[in-house]
Amino acid sequence: MVEDDILGPGEAFRRQMDYYAHSPDTPKLIEKLARLKPERLACMHGSAWRGNGGALLRELGASLAR
């Protein structure tokens, strides 16, 4: 379980690889998940993260929109 910044490093990697599954509905789906106000997020190949998951998901959505 980590509480450090995971979005910055994750986005840096994604930009290098240009690898992300997304669709026109991605922003809507991310916002729907953010409204659930999760306190823990986990990915398939990494640590679990603890914090304000809603805010982190919204930051991810904004980053994807750029």
C-alpha positions in Angstrom: 0.0 0.0 0.0 1.5 3.3 -1.0 0.3 6.9 -0.5 2.9 8.6 -2.8 2.2 10.2 -6.2 1.3 7.5 -8.6 -0.2 9.6 -11.3 2.9 11.6 -12.3 5.1 8.6 -12.9 2.3 6.6 -14.5 1.5 9.5 -16.9 5.2 9.9 -17.8 5.3 6.3 -18.7 2.1 6.4 -20.7 3.3 9.4 -22.7 6.5 7.6 -23.6 4.7 4.5 -24.7 1.5 6.2 -26.0 -0.2 3.1 -24.6 -3.6 3.5 -23.0 -6.9 1.8 -23.7 -9.4 4.6 -24.1 -12.6 5.4 -26.0 -14.9 8.5 -26.5 -16.7 7.4 -23.2 -13.5 7.3 -21.1 -14.0 10.7 -19.4 -17.6 9.9 -18.5 -16.5 6.5 -17.1 -13.7 8.0 -15.1 -16.0 10.6 -13.6 -18.5 7.9 -12.7 -15.8 6.1 -10.8 -14.6 9.3 -9.2 -18.1 9.9 -7.8 -17.8 6.7 -5.8 -15.1 8.4 -3.7 -12.8 5.4 -3.5 -10.1 5.4 -0.8 -8.0 2.7 -2.4 -7.0 2.1 -6.0 -5.2 -0.9 -7.3 -3.9 -1.8 -10.7 -3.0 -5.2 -12.1 0.8 -4.8 -12.1 1.6 -2.5 -9.2 1.1 -1.5 -5.7 -2.3 -0.6 -4.2 -2.7 3.2 -3.5 -4.5 4.8 -0.6 -5.8 8.4 -0.6 -8.5 10.6 -2.2 -9.3 8.3 -5.1 -12.0 10.6 -6.5 -9.5 13.5 -6.8 -6.8 11.2 -8.3 -9.2 9.8 -10.9 -10.3 13.4 -11.9 -6.6 14.3 -12.3 -6.2 11.3 -14.5 -9.2 12.3 -16.6 -7.9 15.8 -17.0 -4.5 14.4 -18.0 -6.1 12.1 -20.6 -8.0 15.1 -22.1 -4.8 17.0 -22.8 
